[in-house]
Amino acid sequence: MSRACSSTVAGSGEATPPPDLSSNCRPLRVGVLAIQGDFEAHAAALTRLGAEAREVRKPGELAELDALVIPGGESTTISMGLESSGLEAAIRRVAEAGTPIFGTCAGLIVLDRDHLGLMDIAARRNAFGRQISSFEAEVAVRGLGDEPLRAVFIRAPWIEDAGAGVEVLAEIDGHPIVAREDNLLVAAFHPELTDDLRLHALFLARTGHLDGDATAGLPAGGDLS
């Protein structure tokens, strides 16, 4: 993969790629699985961080991506869509090749042992309750600085079991809700539904195309102005 244009950190005012596209530099190309769920909000967050967001609905659209987001939604519907579209095997291939993948809410479930089998975790569906039990909470996430992250939980899972290679980055009441393993990052909530871009910035740093602390200079409110 070619190196991205910006050598500054994601979220800083200078992170937007320069307009001169004649050089070998380019913005990060991040796919957002667009089978079901709030993929447009993820794309908007990634665009605000200077990435080029691309909707992914078929295997060929995974080509030349630097990273992939699997958004929230309904995990069974997403899994069925992956199988019918041929994306299931294709996503496994890009993950095994080292492409960073970020799964949020249902995306966390899709990446677990019982679904794509890419991350050594077992997810508990609707762990915090059904739709009526949706809530917001301040969450301390390792790697995002001292300010807690405002997290939106909608029919959210938690991680019931994690293998030895999984690093837990945040918990609620002892239940892991943010974790990473190698090139994979998962969150049980919907980071795309707030203005705080730090978790997306942390994910973009997994591409290796950003220098330094990906969230340095990025306020908790996510304002890039």
RODO-2510 file (C-alpha; in nm, 4 decimals, decimal comma):
residues 225
     n   res          X          Y          Z
     1     m     0,0000     0,0000     0,0000
     2     s     0,1187     0,3479    -0,0798
     3     r     0,1826     0,5860     0,2029
     4     a    -0,0862     0,8450     0,2690
     5     c    -0,0243     1,2112     0,1890
     6     s    -0,0504     1,3427     0,5411
     7     s     0,2374     1,2856     0,7804
     8     t     0,0550     1,4747     1,0539
     9     v    -0,1808     1,3189     1,3027
    10     a    -0,5422     1,2456     1,2263
    11     g    -0,7756     1,5077     1,3608
    12     s    -0,5341     1,7980     1,3399
    13     g    -0,6171     2,0868     1,1139
    14     e    -0,3305     1,9885     0,8847
    15     a    -0,4418     1,6274     0,8396
    16     t    -0,6529     1,6990     0,5307
    17     p    -0,4523     1,5866     0,2234
    18     p    -0,3218     1,8674    -0,0003
    19     p    -0,5044     1,9309    -0,3288
    20     d    -0,2043     1,8350    -0,5454
    21     l    -0,2924     1,4803    -0,6522
    22     s    -0,0144     1,4548    -0,9093
    23     s     0,2338     1,3185    -0,6568
    24     n     0,2410     0,9654    -0,5204
    25     c     0,0692     1,0870    -0,2040
    26     r    -0,2985     1,0149    -0,1470
    27     p    -0,5556     1,0105     0,1320
    28     l    -0,6289     0,6901     0,3166
    29     r    -0,8876     0,4801     0,1335
    30     v    -1,1229     0,3353     0,3935
    31     g    -1,4086     0,1058     0,2980
    32     v    -1,7340     0,1073     0,4936
    33     l    -1,9443    -0,2062     0,4613
    34     a    -2,2753    -0,0789     0,3243
    35     i    -2,4965    -0,3872     0,3452
    36     q    -2,6966    -0,2595     0,6413
    37     g    -2,6602    -0,0210     0,9342
    38     d    -2,5519     0,3397     0,9761
    39     f    -2,2646     0,3232     0,7279
    40     e    -2,3180     0,6809     0,6086
    41     a    -2,2374     0,8214     0,9546
    42     h    -1,9121     0,6231     0,9641
    43     a    -1,8218     0,7543     0,6184
    44     a    -1,8858     1,1105     0,7340
    45     a    -1,6617     1,0666     1,0402
    46     l    -1,3811     0,9213     0,8287
    47     t    -1,4131     1,2020     0,5747
    48     r    -1,3828     1,4622     0,8513
    49     l    -1,0517     1,2995     0,9455
    50     g    -0,9206     1,3387     0,5907
    51     a    -0,9799     0,9830     0,4694
    52     e    -1,1475     0,8849     0,1434
    53     a    -1,4503     0,6786     0,2474
    54     r    -1,5813     0,4185     0,0029
    55     e    -1,9009     0,2166     0,0372
    56     v    -1,8438    -0,1592     0,0015
    57     r    -2,1168    -0,3942    -0,1198
    58     k    -1,9261    -0,6485    -0,3305
    59     p    -1,5818    -0,8164    -0,3192
    60     g    -1,4227    -0,6078    -0,5942
    61     e    -1,4785    -0,2929    -0,3892
    62     l    -1,2299    -0,4185    -0,1286
    63     a    -0,9446    -0,3739    -0,3757
    64     e    -0,6775    -0,1207    -0,2824
    65     l    -0,8370    -0,0270     0,0490
    66     d    -0,6154     0,0736     0,3406
    67     a    -0,8781    -0,0228     0,5996
    68     l    -1,2377    -0,1410     0,6412
    69     v    -1,5202    -0,0533     0,8822
    70     i    -1,8009    -0,2996     0,9622
    71     p    -2,0759    -0,0830     1,1143
    72     g    -2,3569    -0,1550     1,3545
    73     g    -2,6950    -0,2829     1,2475
    74     e    -2,8360    -0,6339     1,2795
    75     s    -2,5629    -0,8965     1,2926
    76     t    -2,7708    -1,1757     1,1367
    77     t    -2,8714    -0,9542     0,8437
    78     i    -2,5116    -0,8412     0,7928
    79     s    -2,3815    -1,2000     0,8083
    80     m    -2,6390    -1,3167     0,5538
    81     g    -2,5466    -1,0265     0,3261
    82     l    -2,1779    -1,1106     0,3503
    83     e    -2,2441    -1,4700     0,2502
    84     s    -2,4797    -1,3927    -0,0383
    85     s    -2,2548    -1,1216    -0,1840
    86     g    -1,9329    -1,3229    -0,1644
    87     l    -1,7879    -1,0710     0,0802
    88     e    -1,7450    -1,3247     0,3605
    89     a    -1,4440    -1,4969     0,2033
    90     a    -1,3127    -1,1700     0,0607
    91     i    -1,3092    -0,9984     0,4006
    92     r    -1,1296    -1,2957     0,5516
    93     r    -0,8628    -1,2643     0,2836
    94     v    -0,8009    -0,8925     0,3374
    95     a    -0,7972    -0,9398     0,7161
    96     e    -0,5431    -1,2207     0,6892
    97     a    -0,3348    -0,9941     0,4630
    98     g    -0,3165    -0,7411     0,7484
    99     t    -0,5747    -0,4827     0,6430
   100     p    -0,7059    -0,3046     0,9550
   101     i    -1,0747    -0,3701     1,0251
   102     f    -1,2937    -0,1802     1,2729
   103     g    -1,6161    -0,3480     1,3881
   104     t    -1,8717    -0,1455     1,5844
   105     c    -2,1735    -0,2894     1,7690
   106     a    -2,3002    -0,5592     1,5279
   107     g    -1,9625    -0,5334     1,3546
   108     l    -1,8016    -0,6587     1,6758
   109     i    -2,0275    -0,9641     1,6647
   110     v    -1,9562    -1,0280     1,2961
   111     l    -1,5807    -1,0443     1,3662
   112     d    -1,6075    -1,2885     1,6574
   113     r    -1,5337    -1,6628     1,6734
   114     d    -1,8873    -1,7689     1,5797
   115     h    -1,9184    -1,5556     1,2669
   116     l    -1,6214    -1,4514     1,0506
   117     g    -1,3885    -1,6032     1,3100
   118     l    -1,1285    -1,3308     1,2605
   119     m    -1,0974    -1,2115     1,6209
   120     d    -1,0443    -1,4353     1,9218
   121     i    -1,3507    -1,3136     2,1093
   122     a    -1,6975    -1,4409     2,1918
   123     a    -1,9675    -1,1744     2,1822
   124     r    -2,2896    -1,1699     2,3797
   125     r    -2,5671    -1,0173     2,1704
   126     n    -2,8021    -0,7569     2,3236
   127     a    -2,5964    -0,7837     2,6408
   128     f    -2,7204    -0,4505     2,7786
   129     g    -3,0825    -0,5120     2,6822
   130     r    -3,3122    -0,4543     2,3864
   131     q    -3,3766    -0,1276     2,1978
   132     i    -3,5728     0,0214     2,4882
   133     s    -3,2648    -0,0174     2,7072
   134     s    -3,0414     0,1955     2,4827
   135     f    -2,8250     0,4398     2,6765
   136     e    -2,5231     0,6689     2,6663
   137     a    -2,2233     0,6538     2,8991
   138     e    -1,8873     0,8175     2,9564
   139     v    -1,6224     0,5549     2,8805
   140     a    -1,2492     0,5681     2,9527
   141     v    -1,0661     0,4150     2,6550
   142     r    -0,6954     0,3340     2,6676
   143     g    -0,5069     0,5342     2,4081
   144     l    -0,7574     0,8202     2,3831
   145     g    -0,6190     1,0457     2,6531
   146     d    -0,7675     1,1526     2,9851
   147     e    -1,1057     1,2703     2,8558
   148     p    -1,3716     0,9949     2,8569
   149     l    -1,5498     0,9059     2,5348
   150     r    -1,9255     0,9597     2,5117
   151     a    -2,0520     0,6215     2,3935
   152     v    -2,3960     0,5420     2,2483
   153     f    -2,5171     0,1873     2,3204
   154     i    -2,8087     0,0553     2,1084
   155     r    -2,8925    -0,3141     2,1549
   156     a    -2,5224    -0,3406     2,2275
   157     p    -2,3147    -0,6531     2,2790
   158     w    -2,0237    -0,6983     2,5111
   159     i    -1,7258    -0,9309     2,4883
   160     e    -1,8097    -1,2413     2,6874
   161     d    -1,4681    -1,4041     2,6429
   162     a    -1,1372    -1,2875     2,4953
   163     g    -0,8286    -1,4847     2,4001
   164     a    -0,4818    -1,4171     2,5375
   165     g    -0,3855    -1,2080     2,2346
   166     v    -0,6767    -0,9665     2,2719
   167     e    -0,6048    -0,6314     2,4388
   168     v    -0,9044    -0,4870     2,6221
   169     l    -0,9128    -0,1060     2,5952
   170     a    -1,2367    -0,0273     2,7813
   171     e    -1,4918    -0,1940     3,0084
   172     i    -1,8291    -0,1245     3,1676
   173     d    -1,8982    -0,3026     3,4971
   174     g    -1,6176    -0,5463     3,4191
   175     h    -1,7468    -0,6284     3,0702
   176     p    -1,5059    -0,5519     2,7820
   177     i    -1,6542    -0,3125     2,5260
   178     v    -1,3479    -0,1971     2,3277
   179     a    -1,0659    -0,4306     2,2285
   180     r    -0,8025    -0,4902     1,9657
   181     e    -0,6065    -0,7830     1,8336
   182     d    -0,3362    -0,7374     1,5697
   183     n    -0,5058    -0,5457     1,2847
   184     l    -0,8562    -0,5692     1,4317
   185     l    -1,0353    -0,3140     1,6523
   186     v    -1,3872    -0,3524     1,7935
   187     a    -1,6254    -0,1364     1,9943
   188     a    -1,9611    -0,2432     2,1376
   189     f    -2,1158     0,1010     2,0834
   190     h    -2,1696     0,3500     1,7992
   191     p    -1,8778     0,5994     1,7827
   192     e    -2,0188     0,7379     1,4565
   193     l    -2,3206     0,8847     1,6394
   194     t    -2,1260     1,1497     1,8328
   195     d    -1,8923     1,4312     1,7305
   196     d    -1,5969     1,2724     1,9117
   197     l    -1,3678     1,1373     1,6390
   198     r    -1,0919     0,9962     1,8587
   199     l    -1,1805     0,6288     1,8228
   200     h    -1,1946     0,6584     1,4449
   201     a    -0,8597     0,8368     1,4564
   202     l    -0,7133     0,5580     1,6687
   203     f    -0,8353     0,3113     1,4069
   204     l    -0,6814     0,5053     1,1180
   205     a    -0,3501     0,4955     1,3017
   206     r    -0,3621     0,1140     1,2663
   207     t    -0,2964     0,1549     0,8941
   208     g     0,0603     0,2644     0,9726
   209     h     0,0097     0,5697     0,7497
   210     l    -0,0060     0,8208     1,0344
   211     d     0,2891     0,9384     1,2369
   212     g     0,2782     0,9873     1,6119
   213     d    -0,0249     0,9864     1,8380
   214     a    -0,3285     0,9704     1,6111
   215     t    -0,5489     1,1504     1,8628
   216     a    -0,3072     1,4242     1,9680
   217     g    -0,4634     1,7658     1,9211
   218     l    -0,8082     1,6152     1,8604
   219     p    -1,0511     1,7467     2,1235
   220     a    -1,3056     1,5225     2,2908
   221     g    -1,5796     1,7112     2,1104
   222     g    -1,4255     1,6203     1,7756
   223     d    -1,4343     1,9795     1,6416
   224     l    -1,1844     2,0110     1,3574
   225     s    -1,2495     2,3783     1,2901
***
